[in-house]
Amino acid sequence: MKKYIVFIFSFMLLFIVLQIISGWVLTIFYTPDFSS
């Protein structure tokens, strides 16, 4: 049971870190389109 909880917790942590990194990268490479 303890291994299951640790697995879920580590998966959630990894998912959150990936979301933060992807958002950070998208924000850096974002170029606003003024033509429209």
RAWO-V830535 format. One record per pair of residues at least 12 apart in sequence whose ideal C-beta (glycine too) atoms are under 7 Angstrom apart, sorted by the first residue. I is the first residue (numbers start at 1). GAP is how many residues later the second one is. Records with the same first field share a line. If there is no record, write none. Layout:
# RAWO-V830535
I: GAP / GAP
This chain:
# RAWO-V830535
none
